[in-house]
Amino acid sequence: MLKRCLLIAFILLTLMSGITLAQEGEPSDGLSAEERGYLNRLAQAADRFENYTSYSNESQVIDNELTQLIIADQTVETQETRSLEAISTVTRGENPYGNALVNAYIDQYDNGAYSGYAITGELRYVDATLYINISYDPTYAELSAELPVLPQGWIAIADVDTFIAENPHLAVLDLDGFVEQFVPSDEGVSRLHLASDLSGFASAVTLEQSEIDGTPVDVITMFFGWSGLSEILEMEDPDFDIESNIAQLFAAQLEESEDLFSLLVALSPEDDVVGIATGYRVDLVDVEMNTISPDVAPGTLFNLVLDNFEVNNISAIGEIFPAVEIPQTSG
């Protein structure tokens, strides 16, 4: 669900949507035996999560991007905030099925001029097919003079990537993330298991006690800094060059950060995964664009702020949910 521009995309998008370790990498130096014990517990919980037969997931994602381009005495500023709320039920097995009720919101500012819209609807996964039925929320639609046309009624989506390429304004729905709850990704590994595999590159790991709806939970948190992320990329991405201008730019501004990205996993007293949260904040300040592209006039500066927070509350583990009907599609 990461929809990024320019400089940050190759880091966080790679981390959250597709690295498969050919073999487990060497862990970073500095983790204590206690921290490694937390990682072992997390790995066992990820295995347990893979074997859930069913669960309910109440999730929320908030994604904010602010950019500034400073040319001479002129500043061009844009900001976009994307949020997604979803309540879904997931049944796995030989014939997985489930649905989600979703509400998505987009708010955009272009040099102070506002536009925005909201999308509401339902997603279904049944008989190995994704179906969606969505519409604009009229209280948001009236704020935008022109909005992209939405599909009418229920439609079946054969290929999510192709569909989003043709309808980029619907990327906020995170259709890939919904489908991945029922079937493995192309790499055959869930996002939680992926994070567990990469845990050896964490800069720190903590354990705290908390509560979810009155039930005590242990919260294991992994923190990743620029050092760990760059190690992962060097090992897994043949196109990543630590000596490139972009990599050096990130290193100059982010190398001191030990908590560029964080993953929190809440475990019940039985070590069931009952909560997953991720978050990051990136600030790039006064980047000389000429160092990235010689075609840009010297003195042109670029500022970027990225904020992202995602939380998933997992409940009703192992419960039997009603079968999901194949909807009548339009056309």
Buried (B, 14 or more C-beta within 10 A) or exposed (E): BBBBEBBBEBBBBBBBBBBEBEEEBEBBEEBEEEBBEBBEBBBEBBEBBBEBEBBBBBBBBBBBBBBBBBEEEEEEBBBBBBBBBBBBBBBBEEEBBBBBEBBBBBBBBEEEEEBBBBBBBBBBBBEEEBBBBBBBBEEBBEEBEEBEEBBEEBBBBEEBEEBBEEBEBBBBBBBBBBBBBBEEBEEEBBBBBBBBBBBBBBBBBBBEEEEBEEEEBBBBBBBBBBBBBBBBBBBBBEEBEEEEEBBBBBBEBBBEBBBBBBBBBBBBEEEBBBBBBBBBBBEBEEBEBBBBEEEBEEEBBBBBBBBBBBBBBBBEBEEEBEEBEBBEEEE
